[in-house]
Amino acid sequence: MLRRQHYPLPALLRLFSTSCLRRPGLPSHPCPPNTENPPPPPVAKKVPFTVSAHGRSWSDPYHWMRDNSDPDLAALLAAENAYADAFVYSAGGGGLRARLAAEMRARLPASAASPPQTWGPWSYYQYVPDGMEYPVLARKLRPSGGLAGSLLSYLSDWDKEEVLLDWNEIAEKFGYVHIGSCRTSPDHRFLAYTLDTSGGELFSLEVKDLQSKCVIFSSPHKGIVYVMESGNVREGLWPVQKRTNKVQYFLEHHNGFFYILTNAPLEDIETSAEGYYLARCRAEKALMDRWQVVALPGSDCIFQDMDIFHEHLVLFLRKDGLPLFCSIDLPVKVDFQEPKELGNLTPWFFPTPSNLCSILPGANNDYMSSTYRLVVSSPVIPDLTVDYDMRKKTFTILHQEEVTGLSSSLCTSGLQSNVSSIQQNLQLIEDSQSWSDLSKLLTCERVQVISHDGVSIPLVILYSREAHIHGESPGVLFGYGAYGEDLDKSWCSDRLSLLARGWVLAFADVRGGGDPSWHLAGSKTNKINSIQDFAACGMHLIKEGFVHESRLCAVGCSAGGLLVGAAINMMPNLFSAAVLKVPFLDICNTMLDSTLPLTILDYEEFGDPNIPAEFDAIRGYSPYENLSPGICYPPMLVTASFNDTRVGVWEAAKWVSKVRDVTCPSCSQSVVLKTNMQSGHFGEGGRFMSCEETAFEYAFLMKALGMDDLAAK
């Protein structure tokens, strides 16, 4: 995992990571009014410091913020938090944030649970106890078959719940909890998990004996990887291939073969496919270099990952830029004299309700199982837990995320009068096994936007059929565009608070994310493409009347904050407000500092500043380096986390201070910084706490547009 990546998870799993003219030629759009007797924004001290590279030198008077132990930094962040709170808490007459948070909490059921998944003699499941923030991992013994088995199960107290791990207990003890990985041993005796209790992502490895309930191993040094001896390695390690730069191999063993997902170059094979392909070899040390190509992805498809079971191999795919899963029967029985495309292996593609879905695998620990579990979601489909029977080629919908509490605070005719029908539709899933969504209430469409160089950029647009007003509605454009990661478009009930008020939510899949070629087209010296793509999507929303020209906002998280910051520098009149969450804004100075633990890893993504051409590209779009003096910038909420090891807290603090220093002094009073002093890059994570954070952001955007007195229609 690199520093600025975010990984979306299903809803339950997400609980477990002035009066200045701003647009010449258009009507005046004044900065939002300040509260009565507003406090002045904090002013950071300046300390002379010079940075040099490639024969150039420049001043960075806020470099001192790099020292997290400096008491002046702590004082500045405290002052900034007070200023941000005063700014946001005054919205809507002083109660907007609280009303929004109450709306969001009301949509969350008091408790939540995942359907149990069987593995051996146990059924494993997770649930969030009534009123709690975090989940619990638990299991129960499965009842044995037959009368005798049932009696034995009853006498052995088989239905007693066994709690394996309680996130809430850890949070109560340490004040913060982040479980990285969590695995049960194949014999069901031990539970191994990685634990972060500071937010700094320095994990300790814990091993718990599930019989004694005691932690029998806890790594003494955080951040160090331990290898445990298996006791059955007689021939030593088997080399797969010689290490080659940018070539990866993922191996799974099955019935005397290793199946290999790799992007190793193919010799003597002509193919238009890119990225990974599937190969196999005999599971014998002397034959490890004798590969057979099992399947090539095809020109419109790429392989991303795989999972293997006794009778089936599951492939994670992207076809035409959209996610798919399929299974192949094992053992594979084809002639390998010539490579085959995937279609020749008669794959079964798992049915999904829409091509706009995000799809994530469940635990799927049982090697002997013929059932594969996925969590399927989209902007209009609350998370579905689906079991796919790979033997029968059928699926079973087990559960859909509950949508509750759509009360009078969300009283659009769509989102209020249809509450009962929503619940009926969700219940209908259990009975008829048909897909159900909220498409009667919400419109979700995928369009193609032409960018600066003629390339088409996918843009997903979401809005309420009842509340949206063509040419008048406010809107938010989300972007990320880095590390080949997709922008999260899964279901989120919090969005209903904006949709019910007529807001448009749009998701721009700019270059830098997605498929390998799409990723490369927006990385290193091509990063400017990501920024231009994002701006093109924003202009499209205005031109086509989805959003009013003075009501378009932007949101970017982590590396997405770089995207938004650079786009605002390039076109400060395009966006009327923005939220930059733990943003990577000081990229030029950060990438020049190789003493930071993860900087060198990011050379592959953003470029190596020791190479002049790549340095010039980075400096050309760096948000911190390219602020326009005296220009009116839109209101912006910038968030940071003090214990963030991916994006230093100084990135946001430096940028906000410099914005106030060099841009329009009146407009920049609406640029605020909010720092969580306890958490890391991913925030606090609890489901109710996340409502508070999101409500803060929404209240800021509404106030920034002067729409904080508008209730849901």
N, C-alpha and C positions, 0 to 999 in steps of 0.2 A: 504494500500500500504506500503510495506516495503522499506527499504532504497535503496537497490541495484537493484530494479526491473525496467525494461523498458517495455513499452507497445507499440507494433507496431500499427500504424493506417494507413488507406488508404491514398493515396497521398494527397487528399484535406484535409482530417481530420488531417493529420500530420501537417498542417499549424496551426490548432485550438489548444496539450505535440510535417690503419696501415698495415700493411703488416703482419698480424699474420695468421697462419694457424688455421682455425676454425673447420676443419673436418679431423682429422688424417687419413692418408691413402687415402685421396682424393686430387684432384688438389687444389692448393692454391687458396683461395678465399679472396683476400685482402679486408680490410675495405675500404669504398668509399673514394676517395681522398677529402681532404679538399679544400676549396677555397684558392685563393691567399691571403697570410697574414691573415689566419683565426684567429679570436679571440680565446683565450683559454676559455674552459668551465668555468662557475662560480664555485667557491668553497665555500660551506656552512660552517659556523662556527660550532664548536663542543662545546657543553656544557655538562659536566659530569652529568649523570643521571642513576640511577640504578632501574631496574624493578625486582620485586620478586614475585614468585608464587610457591606453593607446594614445598618449601624448596630449590628452585633454584633462582639464581640471574643472571642477565645479564645487560650489558651496552647498553644504547640507547642514544648516544650523539646528536641525532637529535630530541629528544623529545620536545625541545623548539619550534619547528614549530607548535605545537598544539595551540599556542597562536596567533590567527589571527591578534591581535592588535599589535604584535611586529613589529616595523618599520624595523627590520632586515629581517623579512620575506617578507615584501612588496618589499624591495630592492632586495632581492634574486630573487623573482618571476619576477621582471622587468628585471633583468640581464638575467635570463633564457629565457624570451620571446625574448629578443634581440638576444641571441645566437641561439635559434630555428629559428627565422626569417632569420638570416644570413645563417644558414645551408640549409634551404629549398628554400629560394628565389634564391640561386645560382644554383639550379638544372636546367638542360637543358639550360645552358648558361645564366641563370637569368630570363627566362620567362616561364618556364614550368608550374608553379602554375597558372599564369594568363591565359595561353592557356587552361589548363584543366577547369578552372572556366568558361571561355568563352564558351567552348564546352557544359558544363552542363547547363548554362543559356540559350543557344540557343535551347536546347531541351524542355524548358518550354514555353508553350504558354503565350502570354502577359497577358492574363486573364484566369481564370478557374472558373467553376461553377458546382455545384451538381444538378442533376435533382430535381425539386420541389417535395415535398411530401405533400399530402393533409391531413388535419386534421380539421374536422368540416368545417366551412365556409372559411378556409384559406388554402393557399398553402405556405409552408415554404421551404426555400432554403438557401444555402450558396454560396458565390462566392468570388473570389479574384479580386478586381478591376485591371484594366490595369496598369501594372508596380508596383503594391504594394506588400508588403511582406506578409500581413496577410489577413484573410478572413473577410467577413461581413455576419452577419445573418440577413435575411430579410424575408418579407412575402407580399403576395398580396391576396385580397379577391377573392374567386372563383366566376365566373359569375353564376347567378341563371339560372335555366332552363326555357325554353319557351320564347316567344316573350316579354311578359310582364316583365319576370325576366331579360331578356337581356337589355331591355330599362331601367329598374330600376337600374341595375348594371351600365349602361353607365352614367345615371344621377348622380349616387352616386360616380362616379370616382373610380370604382372598381379596375381598373388595375393600380392604383397608387402604387408604391413600398413604403413599410414602413420598414425602417431600424430599426432593433431592437437592434443590438449591432455591433459596428465597432472596431475590434481589433486594427486597424491602428491608430485610434484616441487615444486609451489608450496608445499605444506604443509611440506615438508622445508626449504625456503629461508626461509619467513617464520614458521613455527610455527602458522599458522592459514590456512585457505582457505575462501572462500565465493564460488562462481561464481553471479552473479545470473542474467543472460541469456547465451545462447551461440547464435550464428547463423552459418551458412555463407552466403557470397554466392551469388546465383543461378548465377554462372559457376564456382563451386567453387574460386575462386582465393584467397579471403580468409576468415578466421575472425574474427568480432568477438565479444568477450565482456566482461562487466563483472566486476571483481575486487575483493573485500574481503579484506584480509589482517590486519585488526585485530579484527573482530567488531563494529565500530561501524557497519556498513552504510553507510560512505562509500566508494562504489565508484569505481574508475577504469575508463575504457574502454580496452581494448587491442584492436588490430587486428593480426593475424598474417598474413604472406604465406606461404601454404602451399607455395609453390614454393621460396622461399629459406629457409623455416623461421624467419624473423626477425620479431620484433614491429616493425612499421613505424610504429605510432602508439600512444602512451600518453598519455592525457589528463594534463596537468600539474597540474590541480586536481581533487581528488576532489569528487564531488557536483555537478559542473557538466555540463549536457547540451550536446552539440555536434551541430550539423546540418551534414551534408556536402552540398555542391552536386552535383546530379545532372548538370548540364551540358546539360539538355534541357528546361528550364522557360522557355518563351518567353512564355506568357501570364500568368505570375504565379500566385498561389494562388487557388483557386476557393472562394468562401464557400459553405457548405452551407446553413446557416440562421443567423439571429441568435442569439447566445448567450442562453440562458434558464436561470435558476436551476433546478438539479436535473434538467435535461433533457440526455440524452446521445444521441450519434449514432455508430454504428459502420458504416463503409462498406467494401464489397468490390466490386471492379470485375469485370465479366463481360460480354464480347461486346457492348460499346456501352452497357451499363447500369451504374449503381451500385445495388447492393442495400444497403439501409439497415436496420439493427436499431436501433430507437429507442423511447423512451417519451414522445415529443412528444405533446401533447394532440391528440386527433382531433376535428375539427370536422364536424358534420352526420352523425356516425356513432354510432349507439347500440350499445353493447357492454358486456357484463358482465365482459370480460377486464380484467386488471390488468397493469401493468408494460409490457414491450416487445412490439412487433409488428414485422412485416416489411413493408417498403415498397421501392419502387425508383423510379428516375428515369433519364432519358437522360443519358449521360456527356457532356453539352454544357454549357458554362458558362451559356448563356442559358436552359437548361431545368432547372437544378438545383433550382428551387423548385416544379417541377411533379411532384408525387409521385403514385404509384399505390400503394394499399395492397394488398400481395400476399396476406398472411395474418394473421389474428387468432388468438391462441392458444386461445381457448375458455375457458369459465368454470372448468374444473378443471385448467388447464394454464398454464404461463408459459414464455416464451422467455428464455434466459439468455445465449446466445452463438451464434456461427455461424462456419462455415468454408466456403470456396468453392473449387471445382475446375472443370475444363473442362466436365464433364458433370453435376456434382452440387453441390448446396448441402446442407451438414450443419448441422442445428440442435441445440443443446444445450437440453434441456427439463427442466422439473420437472412431473410430473403427480401430483396428490394428494400432494404433498410429497416425491416420490421421483424420482431422476434417470433420464432417458431420453435417447437420441440417435436421430435419424432423418435420412434423406436424402431430398431432393426432386430429381427429374430436371430438368436445365436444357437449353435455356431453358424458362422457365415459359410454358405456353401456356394461358392462361385469360382469360375475359372479366373485365376489371377495372371494369366498370360498378358493381358492388357488391362490397364486401369479402368475402373468402372466409375460412372457418375452415380450419385446417390440414388437416383431413381431406379437404377438397375438392381438395387438391393430390396426392392418393394417395401420402402419405409411406410410406417403408419404415422401420419401427421396428427398430432393431438388437436382435436377441435377446440376452437376458442370463439367467443361471441363477437369479436370485432378485431379488425386489423390495427386498431389503436391501443391494444392492450399491452400492459407490462406483464411479464410472466417471470415468476421466481420459483425455484424448486423448494420443496419442503425438506424434511430431514432425510427421508428415504434411506434408512440405515440397514434395512433387512435385505441382505444379498439374495436370499431365496425368494423374495416377493416378486410377483408379476404385476404389482400395482405401483404406479408412480404418482406421487402427489405434487401438485403445483398450486401456487397462489396466483390467481388471475385478477387483474384490476385494470381500470381505465378511468379517465376523467369523469365518466358517467356511470361506472360500474363499481359499487362498493366491493371490497375484496372478497373474492370467491375462493374457497378451498375446494379443489377438485381432485378426485382420484381417477386416474386413467388405468384401466385394465388392459395391459399390453397383450395379453393372451387372447381375450375376447374382442378386443378393439372397441371397447365401450368406455363410457365415463360416468362417474357419479358425483353430483354436486353435494358436498357434505355440509357446507355452511356458507353464509354470506354475512359480511359485517353488518351489524345492526345499525340502523339510522333512527335515532330517537330524539325526542325533545324539540321537534320543529314547532315551536310555540308561537305566540302572537308576536314575538320579537322578529320572526321571519315570516311575515304575513303577505308575501306575494301570493297571488291567486294560485300560482303553480306550487310553490313550496309550502303553502299552508293548507289549502283546501284538498290537496291530494295526499295528505299524510297517511290516511287509512289505506288508500290504494297502493301507496309505496309499500306499506307493511304487508298488504295482501300479495303484492307481486313477489316480495322477498320470500314469503311463506310458500308461494306457488312453486318456487324452485325446488323445495324439498319434495313436493308432490309430483310434479310433472317432469322434472329434470330438464326444463327449458331455461334458456338464459333469460335474465331479467336485468333491466337497467333503468336509468332515469331519463332516457332519451325523449320521453314525452314532455318532460319539464325543462331539460337542458339540451341545447344544440352543441354538438361537438363535431367539428369538421377539420379535415386536413387539406391544406392548400399548398401550392408551390409558389414561392416568391423569387423573382429574378434578382440576383445580387449584382454588384458592380461590374463583374466580369462575365455576366451571362449565365452563371451557374444557378440552378434551381435549388432553393432552400426550403425544406419541409417546415411548415408552420401549422401547429394545431391550435384551433381557436375554440374557446368554450364560453358560452353565455346562456343566460336564462331566456327562454322563449317569451316569457311574460314581461320581465323587467327591463330587458335591453331596449334601448331607443337608438335607432340608426342615426349616426352622425352626432349624437349627443352624449353617449355613455362614456364614463371613464374606463380605463383599462390598465392592465399590468402585463408587461412583456417579460417573460422569464428566459434566462439564458445561462449556459454553462460553457460548452465547447472546449473541452480539454481531456487529455488522457484517454481518448477513445471511449469515454463514458457517455451513456445516454442521459439526456435530461429526464428527470423524474416526472412522469405524467400519470402516476398511479392515483387512485382515489384518495381524496382528502376532504373530510367533512367540514373542516375549518373554512374551506373556500366558499361554502354556502353563505357565509356572512357578507361576502362581496357580491356573489352572484345575485342574491336576493335584493341587493341595492342597485342592480343594473350594471355592475361592472363586467367587463370582458377580461378573460384570462387567456393569454396566448403563450405558447411554448415554442421557442425557436430552436430547431435542431441545427445549429450553425456548424460550420466546419471546425474540426478539432475534436469532436466527439464521434461516436458511431463506428462504422466500418474502418478497416485499416487505411484504405485510400482516402476516406473522408477525414480520418484523423490526421494523416500526413498533410492534407491540404490546408489544415488549420494549425499546424505546429511549427516550431522553430521560425525560420524566416517567412513562413506563410501565415503567421499568426494574425497579420493584418486582415486576412480573409474572414476570420471569425468576427472581427469587429465590424467590418463592412457588412457582413451577412446580417448581424444583429440590427444595425441601423436600417438596412433595407426592409427587414421585417417590421420594424416600428413604423416606417413610412407607409408600408402597405396597409397596416391597420388604420391609419388616418385616411389615406387616399380612398380606400374602399368603404369608409363610413362605419367601420366597426367601433372606432374610438374617436372622440372629439379631439381636434388638433391641439387643444390646450389641456387635455386630461390624460395624456399617456404617461404612465409610470414604468419604471424598470426595476427588476429585482435580480440580483446575482449573488450566489453564495460561493465563498472560497475562490477558486479560479474563475468562477462566474462573476465575482466582484471585479476582477481585472477587466473582464469583458465589458461590464457596464461602465466602469470608470473610464476606460479608454474610449468607449462610444460617446460618453458625455463630453469628454475633452474634444472629440472630433466634431460633434454636433450638439453643442450645449442647448440649442433651442428645441431639439427634438423631444426631449423628455421634460415633463413638468414636475416630476418628483422621482426619487429612487430610494431603494433600500439595498445597501451593500453589507452582506452578512459575512463576518470573519474574512474580509476580502484581501486578496493578494494585490496590493497597490504599489508597493515600493520594489518592484521586480528588478530594476536595474541594480540598485545597491545590494539587494539580497543575493542576486545571482553572482555578484562580484565577490561575495564573502564565502569562500570555500570552507571556512571554519564552522559554518552552520552545518548541522549533521546531515541534512537532506538536500543541500543545494546541488551537489554534483549529480545526484540522481535526476534532478530536474533539467540537466543539460539536454537530455533526450527529448524533453517536451518543449522547452522554451528556447533552447539554444545555449551554446557555450560562449559567455561574454569574453573569453580569452581569444576568441576568433573574431577579428575586426568586423567582418560582414555580419556575423550573428549579434555582436555587440551593438552595431548600428541599428539592427532591426529591433532589438529589445528596447534600446533607448528611444527609438522612434515612436513607440506606442505606450511606453511605461506611464501609467496614470499619474504617478508622483512627479515625473519629470516634465510632463506636458500640460500642466495647468496653464490656462490663458489669463495673463494679468489683466485685471480690471473688468473682465467679462462677467456677466450675470450667470451664475450657476443655479440650477434648480435646488429646491429643498432636498436634503439627503439625510437619511438615517444610516449611520455606519455603526455596526456592532462588532465587538471584539470579545475575546476570552483571555483572561490573564494567564492561564496555564496552557495555552495553545502552543503545541510544539510543531505544528504544521505551518501556520501563519502567525508569526510573532505579533503580540499585542501592539508593538510599536508601528506596524504597518498602517493600521487604522488611525492611531493617535497622530503619527507624523502627517498623514495625508489631510486629516481634518484641520490640523493646525496650519498647514500650508495653504489650504483652501481659504481659510479665514484671513490669512496674511496677504495673499496675492490677488484674489478675485474680488468681485464687487463687495465692498464692506457691508452693504445693506442686505443683499441677498444671502450672503454667507452666514448671517445670523440664524438662518433656517437650516444650517448644516450641523447636525448634532451627533455626538458620539455616546454610545451606551456600551459599557464593558461589564461582563459578568466576571467578578473577581474570584469565583470559586471553580469554574468549569474549564473544560478544554475545547477543542475544535468543534465537537459535536454537541455542545451545550449540556444541559442537565438531563434531558432524556425522558423524564417522567411525563405521563400522558396529560395530567392536569397542568403541570408546569409549562408544558409546551403550548397550551392554550393561552397562558399569560403572555408568553413571548410573542406568539403570533398576533394576539390582540393589540399588543404594543405597536407592532409594525403596521397593522391595518389602520389603527387610530392615527398614526403618523401620516400615512398616505392620504387619509380622508381630510385631515386638517391641512395638509400641504396643498390640496386642491380646493380648499375652501368649501368642502362638502361634508364637514363633520357634524352639521346640524340636520342631515338628511337621514331619516330612519328607513328601514326596509319598507317597501311599498306593499 
